[in-house]
Amino acid sequence: MPTKDAAWHDRMYNNRALVPDFADHFAHWTSASEQARETLKPALDVPYGDGLNETLDIFPAARADAPVVVFIHGGYWRSLDKSDHSFVAPGLRDLGACVVVVNYALCPGTPEQPVTIPDIALQMAKATAWVWRHISEHGGDAGNITVIGHSAGGHLAAMLLGCDWKKVGRDLPAGLLRKALSISGLFDLAPMRKTPFLQGDLRLTPTQVRMASPAKWQRPRKGVLYAVAGGDESAEFLRHIRQIHQAWGPQTVPVCEALPGLNHFSIVTDLTRSGTRLNALAQQLIAVS
């Protein structure tokens, strides 16, 4: 058994080091995102609150009363932007969805306005509540929302499935969100406290780990989570999807799969490609009303 020291944690969680051509993936995301915005003419930078980075982009579906997908980007809660992920919209629109790509504040924030992972989770609850209240104005069906997230976004998607919506807003239905797809998500944040390249930005405390580790929660009483990761990802990312499957059980996590031949970055592009297993899983969730 390897010693799970600082170097081991960095090796398991530093995806840019694990994927030598990660910059090529980012370059594709950037160019495909620019093309998606130019082609689809979304509503950009719509505010869902007045806090830091509380904006979202809306890519309406081709028809009215369409199912809604809220997409949450990754970046270890400390980097990237919704504008880097517009590229997911065309493929999800092809599945009939109205697509909303959301932004959030990034850790660590500033000394005057620090940002924590629980803060970001609350922002995502606020964004999803905004979608429920307003998406009908953009042709979306507020009664059919699916959240899809990658990496840190996959963690946030799972947190939303366990959200107590009545505490977010009295007008919100208890079953506001019943469907989530976590792509390469992290469900127990304890290892992040032992990962040197993340510690300076995330500044996780034991209390925050307890608050924001879905694998340590009781399973949500309603809804389903699909948990997938790339077959070529580190042993830790594969462990996380098994962990949430074991913690929440097969009724709540009916899909727990390592997708062959995909790494931490190629898996997001795979979501957008018709005929792939991941695209089919997204289609399956979106179609459930």
VOPAKE-620330 format. One record per residue (C-alpha): residue in three letters; x, y, z. Coordinates in pm, 1 decimal. Layout:
// VOPAKE-620330
 residu       xx       yy       zz
    Ala        X        Y        Z
...
// end
This chain:
// VOPAKE-620330
 residu       xx       yy       zz
    Met      0.0      0.0      0.0
    Pro    137.4    343.9    -90.0
    Thr    198.7    591.6    188.0
    Lys    -78.5    849.6    173.7
    Asp    148.9   1146.0    238.1
    Ala    139.5   1495.2     86.8
    Ala    310.0   1382.2   -232.8
    Trp     58.5   1098.6   -276.5
    His   -234.2   1340.0   -236.9
    Asp    -87.6   1579.4   -491.7
    Arg    -34.6   1288.5   -731.0
    Met   -392.3   1165.0   -690.7
    Tyr   -564.7   1502.8   -722.2
    Asn   -349.8   1715.8   -954.4
    Asn   -530.6   1640.9  -1278.5
    Arg   -325.9   1882.3  -1486.9
    Ala    -14.8   1685.3  -1393.9
    Leu   -194.6   1357.4  -1468.8
    Val   -304.9   1471.4  -1817.8
    Pro     -0.6   1613.6  -2002.8
    Asp   -208.8   1759.9  -2286.1
    Phe   -459.2   1932.5  -2055.3
    Ala   -388.3   2267.3  -2226.9
    Asp   -516.3   2123.7  -2555.7
    His   -845.3   2036.4  -2388.6
    Phe   -875.4   2388.7  -2248.9
    Ala   -797.5   2537.7  -2590.6
    His  -1075.4   2328.8  -2746.6
    Trp  -1318.4   2434.4  -2473.3
    Thr  -1235.6   2800.4  -2534.4
    Ser  -1278.9   2790.0  -2912.9
    Ala  -1591.0   2571.7  -2900.4
    Ser  -1739.6   2800.4  -2633.4
    Glu  -1680.4   3110.2  -2844.0
    Gln  -1847.4   2938.6  -3137.3
    Ala  -2143.4   2829.4  -2924.2
    Arg  -2203.9   3185.3  -2801.4
    Glu  -2178.5   3324.0  -3151.4
    Thr  -2411.3   3063.8  -3300.7
    Leu  -2674.8   3033.5  -3028.4
    Lys  -2690.7   3399.1  -2913.2
    Pro  -2753.2   3323.1  -2545.7
    Ala  -2860.2   3568.2  -2278.5
    Leu  -2523.5   3637.8  -2114.5
    Asp  -2430.6   3745.9  -1762.7
    Val  -2783.8   3737.1  -1626.7
    Pro  -2764.3   3812.4  -1251.9
    Tyr  -2908.8   3555.3  -1012.7
    Gly  -2799.1   3763.2   -712.9
    Asp  -2588.4   4062.5   -626.6
    Gly  -2291.4   3873.5   -482.8
    Leu  -1950.3   3802.4   -632.9
    Asn  -1972.1   3627.9   -974.6
    Glu  -2346.3   3564.6   -931.4
    Thr  -2431.9   3552.1  -1301.3
    Leu  -2544.7   3287.5  -1546.9
    Asp  -2579.4   3236.0  -1922.4
    Ile  -2902.5   3102.6  -2074.2
    Phe  -2911.8   2906.0  -2399.4
    Pro  -3284.6   2865.8  -2478.5
    Ala  -3406.7   2543.6  -2633.7
    Ala  -3545.9   2521.7  -2984.9
    Arg  -3897.0   2473.9  -2841.7
    Ala  -4090.0   2619.5  -2551.7
    Asp  -4154.7   2442.4  -2221.4
    Ala  -3829.2   2249.6  -2257.6
    Pro  -3655.2   2052.4  -1984.1
    Val  -3379.7   2253.3  -1817.0
    Val  -3014.7   2164.3  -1759.6
    Val  -2811.9   2369.8  -1513.5
    Phe  -2439.6   2312.7  -1578.5
    Ile  -2180.8   2381.9  -1306.2
    His  -1816.9   2406.0  -1412.2
    Gly  -1516.3   2259.7  -1232.8
    Gly  -1176.7   2401.6  -1145.4
    Tyr  -1136.2   2288.6   -782.0
    Trp  -1365.9   2568.0   -663.7
    Arg  -1077.7   2808.3   -735.3
    Ser  -1046.3   2855.6  -1112.9
    Leu  -1223.8   2860.5  -1450.7
    Asp  -1543.2   3037.9  -1550.2
    Lys  -1879.8   2975.4  -1709.6
    Ser  -1749.1   3133.5  -2030.7
    Asp  -1503.4   2841.9  -2060.8
    His  -1797.3   2599.6  -2068.2
    Ser  -2045.6   2741.0  -2318.7
    Phe  -1933.1   2450.2  -2537.0
    Val  -2160.7   2211.4  -2345.6
    Ala  -2471.6   2399.1  -2460.6
    Pro  -2507.1   2284.8  -2826.0
    Gly  -2493.7   1912.7  -2742.8
    Leu  -2737.8   1948.6  -2452.9
    Arg  -2971.4   2160.9  -2666.8
    Asp  -2964.5   1878.8  -2921.8
    Leu  -3116.4   1665.2  -2644.5
    Gly  -3400.8   1915.6  -2622.2
    Ala  -3281.5   2109.5  -2318.0
    Cys  -3278.4   2474.4  -2225.5
    Val  -2922.0   2511.7  -2093.1
    Val  -2809.9   2739.5  -1809.5
    Val  -2435.9   2769.2  -1739.3
    Val  -2371.0   2923.9  -1398.5
    Asn  -2085.5   3114.4  -1238.2
    Tyr  -1977.8   3135.7   -876.2
    Ala  -1718.7   3308.4   -660.8
    Leu  -1378.7   3140.0   -646.0
    Cys  -1172.4   3041.1   -344.9
    Pro   -998.6   3189.8   -156.9
    Gly  -1159.3   3525.9   -243.0
    Thr   -993.8   3828.2    -84.0
    Pro   -904.7   3920.3    275.1
    Glu  -1201.7   4158.1    268.2
    Gln  -1434.7   3902.8    111.0
    Pro  -1313.0   3545.5    167.5
    Val  -1481.0   3263.4    -25.8
    Thr  -1528.2   2909.5    107.3
    Ile  -1671.6   2595.7    -48.7
    Pro  -1988.2   2619.2    167.3
    Asp  -2027.8   2976.5     37.4
    Ile  -2014.5   2846.7   -319.7
    Ala  -2268.9   2574.5   -241.7
    Leu  -2508.7   2840.9   -115.5
    Gln  -2453.1   3038.1   -436.1
    Met  -2544.6   2731.4   -640.6
    Ala  -2863.2   2689.3   -437.6
    Lys  -2942.4   3055.4   -503.7
    Ala  -2873.8   3011.3   -877.5
    Thr  -3094.6   2702.3   -900.9
    Ala  -3373.1   2879.9   -712.5
    Trp  -3343.5   3169.8   -960.7
    Val  -3377.0   2922.3  -1246.3
    Trp  -3691.2   2771.3  -1093.3
    Arg  -3845.5   3116.2  -1052.2
    His  -3750.7   3265.2  -1390.3
    Ile  -3665.6   3001.5  -1650.9
    Ser  -4020.2   2993.3  -1791.4
    Glu  -3946.9   3343.3  -1927.2
    His  -3678.9   3177.1  -2142.1
    Gly  -3884.8   2877.3  -2256.0
    Gly  -3777.7   2635.0  -1984.9
    Asp  -3992.9   2404.3  -1772.3
    Ala  -3923.5   2483.4  -1405.9
    Gly  -4075.5   2149.7  -1311.0
    Asn  -3806.2   1957.3  -1497.9
    Ile  -3458.0   2067.6  -1389.0
    Thr  -3145.3   1851.6  -1413.4
    Val  -2812.9   1967.9  -1269.1
    Ile  -2494.6   1847.5  -1437.7
    Gly  -2157.0   1931.1  -1287.7
    His  -1794.5   1847.4  -1359.5
    Ser  -1530.0   1790.7  -1090.9
    Ala  -1592.4   2062.7   -828.8
    Gly  -1920.0   2117.1  -1016.0
    Gly  -1999.9   1747.8   -973.4
    His  -1954.9   1790.4   -599.4
    Leu  -2183.7   2094.7   -602.2
    Ala  -2446.5   1905.5   -806.0
    Ala  -2458.3   1634.9   -538.3
    Met  -2489.1   1898.0   -265.8
    Leu  -2786.6   2050.8   -447.6
    Leu  -2962.1   1714.6   -455.3
    Gly  -2949.9   1717.5    -75.5
    Cys  -3059.0   2082.0    -42.8
    Asp  -3345.5   2178.9    188.9
    Trp  -3515.4   2413.4    -56.5
    Lys  -3764.6   2549.2    195.9
    Lys  -3468.4   2701.2    380.6
    Val  -3353.5   2869.7     59.4
    Gly  -3695.5   3023.2    -10.2
    Arg  -4045.2   2965.1    123.5
    Asp  -4186.4   2979.1   -228.5
    Leu  -3967.0   2690.4   -345.8
    Pro  -4104.8   2336.1   -373.3
    Ala  -3941.1   2071.8   -155.0
    Gly  -3877.8   1862.6   -467.4
    Leu  -3729.8   2144.0   -674.7
    Leu  -3437.4   1925.3   -785.0
    Arg  -3471.1   1551.0   -832.5
    Lys  -3200.2   1474.6  -1092.3
    Ala  -2824.8   1528.3  -1092.9
    Leu  -2532.9   1400.8  -1298.0
    Ser  -2191.9   1425.9  -1134.3
    Ile  -1897.4   1393.1  -1373.6
    Ser  -1570.2   1324.0  -1190.7
    Gly  -1716.9   1465.3   -871.4
    Leu  -1565.3   1470.2   -522.1
    Phe  -1788.8   1366.9   -234.5
    Asp  -1563.1   1365.0     72.1
    Leu  -1351.7   1678.0    111.1
    Ala  -1124.6   1543.0    386.5
    Pro   -846.2   1452.2    138.9
    Met   -845.4   1808.9      6.7
    Arg   -709.1   1924.2    344.4
    Lys   -406.8   1697.9    289.5
    Thr   -338.7   1804.6    -71.7
    Pro    -65.4   2070.7    -73.9
    Phe   -137.1   2233.1   -409.6
    Leu   -497.6   2303.2   -300.2
    Gln   -454.0   2400.1     64.1
    Gly   -351.6   2761.8      6.5
    Asp   -667.8   2843.6   -190.2
    Leu   -932.4   2620.2    -33.3
    Arg   -831.6   2672.1    332.0
    Leu  -1070.7   2397.9    435.4
    Thr  -1148.1   2358.5    803.3
    Pro  -1274.9   2036.0    965.3
    Thr  -1612.8   2204.1   1013.0
    Gln  -1634.1   2291.2    643.4
    Val  -1539.7   1935.4    550.6
    Arg  -1829.3   1803.7    761.0
    Met  -2071.1   2058.0    613.0
    Ala  -1974.3   2003.5    251.1
    Ser  -1904.3   1629.1    212.3
    Pro  -2215.7   1465.9     61.8
    Ala  -2075.1   1116.8    122.7
    Lys  -2101.6   1187.6    495.1
    Trp  -2468.9   1289.6    475.0
    Gln  -2778.2   1076.5    498.0
    Arg  -2901.4   1001.1    149.7
    Pro  -3153.6   1245.1      2.3
    Arg  -3507.9   1122.5     50.3
    Lys  -3597.3   1196.6   -311.2
    Gly  -3412.0   1217.7   -638.5
    Val  -3133.0   1034.2   -818.0
    Leu  -2764.7   1100.1   -873.2
    Tyr  -2568.9    952.6  -1163.1
    Ala  -2199.6    939.3  -1063.8
    Val  -1941.5    881.6  -1336.5
    Ala  -1568.9    933.4  -1382.1
    Gly  -1320.5    865.6  -1659.0
    Gly  -1167.5    521.6  -1658.5
    Asp   -823.6    681.7  -1697.8
    Glu   -860.9    906.7  -1391.7
    Ser   -668.7    856.1  -1069.3
    Ala   -759.8    586.7   -820.1
    Glu   -896.7    855.3   -588.5
    Phe  -1147.9    992.8   -839.2
    Leu  -1267.5    638.2   -904.1
    Arg  -1291.8    581.9   -528.8
    His  -1511.0    889.5   -485.5
    Ile  -1783.8    762.9   -718.8
    Arg  -1785.6    426.0   -540.4
    Gln  -1798.5    605.6   -206.2
    Ile  -2111.5    807.0   -288.6
    His  -2273.3    494.7   -434.9
    Gln  -2208.5    307.1   -110.3
    Ala  -2307.4    600.9    112.5
    Trp  -2634.8    687.0    -57.9
    Gly  -2719.0    342.0   -193.0
    Pro  -2825.5    216.0   -535.8
    Gln  -3175.8    358.2   -509.5
    Thr  -3039.0    712.9   -496.5
    Val  -2722.9    645.2   -702.3
    Pro  -2841.9    395.4   -964.4
    Val  -2549.3    475.9  -1195.3
    Cys  -2188.0    452.0  -1074.9
    Glu  -1958.2    403.1  -1372.9
    Ala  -1598.3    447.8  -1482.0
    Leu  -1614.5    534.4  -1852.8
    Pro  -1332.1    364.0  -2044.7
    Gly  -1067.2    566.3  -2225.0
    Leu  -1158.1    903.6  -2073.7
    Asn   -949.5   1130.7  -1853.5
    His  -1050.6   1417.4  -1627.4
    Phe  -1080.3   1661.2  -1917.9
    Ser  -1181.7   1451.5  -2218.5
    Ile  -1483.9   1328.1  -2023.7
    Val  -1647.7   1674.5  -2039.0
    Thr  -1615.2   1683.5  -2416.9
    Asp  -1759.8   1331.2  -2425.8
    Leu  -2076.1   1467.2  -2263.1
    Thr  -2139.6   1677.2  -2575.2
    Arg  -2093.4   1398.6  -2829.5
    Ser  -2398.1   1214.6  -2957.3
    Gly  -2370.0    837.8  -2928.7
    Thr  -2142.2    828.4  -2623.3
    Arg  -2240.1    657.7  -2299.7
    Leu  -2219.5    985.7  -2108.3
    Asn  -2436.3   1169.6  -2359.5
    Ala  -2690.5    886.3  -2336.8
    Leu  -2693.2    907.9  -1955.7
    Ala  -2757.0   1282.5  -1976.6
    Gln  -3038.3   1222.4  -2225.6
    Gln  -3189.7    962.2  -1994.5
    Leu  -3196.0   1201.9  -1698.7
    Ile  -3324.1   1495.8  -1900.0
    Ala  -3612.1   1287.2  -2036.1
    Val  -3738.9   1191.4  -1688.6
    Ser  -4013.3   1435.8  -1588.1
// end
